Amino acid sequence: MKRKIRQFLNEPLQAQIRDVQIQLRQAKEDNVATKLVTGAVLAKLARAAKSLREAEFKVFSQFGDDGIIQYLISHVKPRVDTFIEFGVEDYEEANTRFLLLNDNWKGLIIDGSAAFIDAIKASSFFWRYSLKAIASFVTAENINQLLVSSGLTGQIGLLSIDVDGNDYWIWKAITAVDADIVVIEYNSVFGVERAISVPYKPDFVREQAHYSYLYFGASLPALYNLALEKGYAFVGCNQAGNNAYFVKREKLNGIPELSVEEGYVYSRFRESRNQEGQMSFLDGIERSALLEGLPVVNTVTNKEEAF
């Protein structure tokens, strides 16, 4: 009897909660629709831009990468409208979501969190578009098998790499696909003088590697050298100073190739943490000082050095 009474008392509240959840989902979908309308207008402007900087705008990307990608695909004209992106978290902020929803590209996204991937699969856009989503911690050892088992091999339009750690080593390991455009995160704090990366560690986790949250990834010169080996030209970075862009040399179609010095952008966002895990908002040389003495790999000599 008590159980039935509790159920009766809870039903109105549960119904209210369901109504609120429905309204929130509808509001979220309406917001996405509005963003897409605005983004479609901005995309037309970006395609007519004369530089990456001029093209930047944000719809779903963390910074201005949605615009840069629209600018690049308008020049490169990829023959295959397929993307791969890993390190997407819940896909609310991602480099390829605008490509999916605005340009109707198809693709594969990978994230180490099963909860994030489950949430993506439960989203309304998941069934409306050709999107594969896999929960897996990406390593240099498993990346090619993940791609092959997902049916993605050979030519693709765009590859986006942002895993906050082994980015250099994973790109170096990829042989299953060949992308016309590559966007990859670089660590601005590592500077522009040395070609360096964090040492490869299959289970590298940024927040565990060093309390500062600044010890991850690779310098722009390291990625630049790797790009040259793979047949890519460096075409610039976003204004935020966290993503670098590379295009297959034969697909440049008038996009100017840049040197590291010409294209490097120093990051101004302040995401450092203190030893208690709280944001410390450090900038400039204050950030670099925290990393002094930590091990890095010189990607030219393949020898370990101190930062």
N, C-alpha and C positions, 0 to 999 in steps of 0.2 A: 504493500500500500504506500509506504513512504517513497519508494522508488517512483511510483506512478505520479505521486504528488510533485516530486522534484522535476520530473519530465514535463509535467503540465506547466509548472512555474517557469521553466527554462525555455519553453517553446517560443514565447513572444520575443525574448531577448535573442534567441538564435535566429529567428526570422529577421529581426532588425539587423543583426550582424550580416546575414546573407544579403540583405538589401544594400547595405553599405558596401560590401565587397563587390556586388554587381555594379554599383554606381562608380566605384573606384576604377574597376576594369574598363568601364565605358569611357570614363574621363581620360584614362591613359590612352585608349585607342583613339579618342578624339584629338588628344594632344599630338600623337604620332601623325595622324592625318594632316593636321595643321602644319607640322614641321615638314612633312613631305611636300606640301604645296609650296611652301616657302623655299625649300631646298631645290625644287625643280626650277624655280626662277633663278636662284643663285647658280645652279649648275650651268645654265646657258651663259651666264656672265663669265663663269670660271673658264669655260671652253674657249672664250674669246680673249682671255687674259694673255699677257705677254711674259709672265714669269710665275714661278711657284708662289712667291710672296703675294703677288697681285690676285692669285686665284683662291687663296685660302678662305674657307668658311667651314663652320661646324654645324652639323645636324645631329649625327650620332657619334662622330669621332670625339676623342677626348679634347683635341685642340683643332686646328684648322685643316686636318688631313682629308676631310670629305672633299673640299674644294681642290686640293692638290691632286687627288686621284682623278677627279673629273677632268682637270686640265691635262693630265698625263694620258688618260685613255683617249681623249679627243685627238691627240697627236700621234700616239703610238698605234692606235687602232688595233688592239689585240684581235687576232683571228679566233681565239677561243675565249668565250665569255664565262670563264670559270675562275674562282678565287679559292685560296686556302688561307686561313688565318688561325693561329693558335696563340693562346693566352687571352681569351675573350672574356673571361669571368662570366657575368650574366648576359653579355651581349648588349647591354644598355649603352655602353660606350665602346665602339669598335670601329675599325677602319673599313670594314666591308659591309656593314649593315645597310648603308645608303646605297651601295652598289646593288645589293640584293633587292631592296624595296623600290628604288628609283629606276634602276637600269635593268632590272629583272635578270641579273646574273645568277648563276647557280654556284654552289660552293660547299666547302667543308670547313667546319670550325671545330677546334679541339680545345678543351680546358681540363685541367687536372682535378677539378671539383665535380663530382657526380651530381651534387645538389644544384649547381649552376646549370649543368647540361639538362637535368630533369626539368628545371624551370623554363629553359629555352624550348624544350619539346612540348611543354604545356601551353606555350604562348600561341596566340591566334595566328601570328604570321608564319609559324613553323610549317603548317600544312598548306599554306597559300603559296609558298615558294619552294623551289628545289634546293633544299638545304639539308646537309647531313651534319649531325652533331655527335661528337664522340667525347667521352670522359676518359682521359688518359694523361698521365704525367709524361710530357714529351722529353725524350733524351736523344742523344746522338746515335745511340744503339737501336732505338725502336722507331725513329721517325719515318724511315723509308718503308718499313713494314706497315705502319699505320696508314700511310698514303696508298700503298698498293692494295691493302685489304679493303680500303674504301673505294677502290676502283678509279683512283686518280693517279695517272701516270702520263708521262710525256708533256706536251705543251699545255700550259695554262696561261691565263691572262695576268693574274696578280698573286703574289705571295706576301703575306704580312706576318712578321715574326716579332713577338713581344712576350718573352717569358721571364723577364726580370732576372736574368742570370746567364744561362749557357747559350745566349743568342748566337754568338759568333760560331761556336762549336757545332750547333745544330744546323746552321746554314751551310757550314763547311761540309757536313755529313750528307746533306740532301743531294740525291742523284736521281730519285724516282720521277721528279717533275722538273720542268724547265720553264720558268716564268718570264714573261716579257717585262714585267715591272716587279721590283722588290722593294717593300718598305720594311725597315728593320730599326728597332730601337737602338740608340747608342747612348753611352754614358758621357754626357758633356763634362762631368767633373773630372774625367780621366784626361781631359785636355786635347790639344791638337798636335803635340810634339811627338808623342810615342805611340807606336802600334802595339797596344796591350789589351789583354782580356783577363777576367778572373780565371784562375785555373779551372780546367774542366772537372766537374764533380757531378755524376749522374743525378744525385739527389739534392742538388744545390737549391736552397730556399733563401731568398734575399733577406728576409727579416731575421733569419737564423745565422746567416753568414757574418753579419756585423750589425751591432745595435743601431748604427747611424742610418741604415737603410740606403746608404750611398755606394755600397760596395757590391757591384753587380755589372754584368754585361761587358761591353768592349768599347774601346775608344773609336772615334770616327776613322782615324788612319788605319786601324786594324781591319775594319769593315771595308774600307776603300781598297786596300790591297787584295782582300779576298774577292771583292767584286771584279777587279781586273782579271784575276785568275779565272773567274767564271764567265768572262766575256761581257761584263756590264760596264756602263759609264755612270759616273756619279753626277746627278743633276741637281742636288741641293737637299736642304733640310727644312723642316717646318719652322715657323718663327718661335715656337716654344722651345726648340732646341732639344728634342728628344727622339725624333724620327728622321732617318736618312732615306733618301730615295735613289734607286738605281734602275737604269733602263738598259736592256740589251742594246749593244752598240749599233747593230744594224737596224734597230727600230727607233732611233732617236728622232728622225723626221724633222730636223730643225731645232730640236730642244738642245740648248747649249750644254756641253760637257764642262764640268767644273773641277778645279783642283780642290784638295781638302781645305786649303787656306781660304779659297774663294767661297766655299759652301758651308763651312763650319758655322754653327750658331751656338752661342753660349746660353745655356738654360738659365732662366730667371725664376722659375717656380721653385719654391722652397719646401721640400718634403723631408728634410732631415729629422731624425729623432734623437733624443738624449738617451742615456742609459736606463731610464725608467720607462722608455717606450713612448714618451710624449713628444709631440711636434716641437722642434727647437728653432725652426725657421731660419737656419743659417744660409748665408749667401757668400759668393765669391771665394776667396782663399780660405775662409773659415771652414768651408766644406772639405776642401782638399786636405787641410791639416788633419782632419779626423782619420784619413786613410793612410797617412804616412807610415811606412814600414810593412803594410799588408802585402801579401804575395800577389804578384800578377805575372802573367806569361807574356813575354815578348814574342809576338806572333811572327816576327821576321826570323828570329834565331831559334824560336821554340824553346827558349830557356826561361826559367823562373827568375824573376827579379823582385825587388822591393819597390812599392809605389813611391 
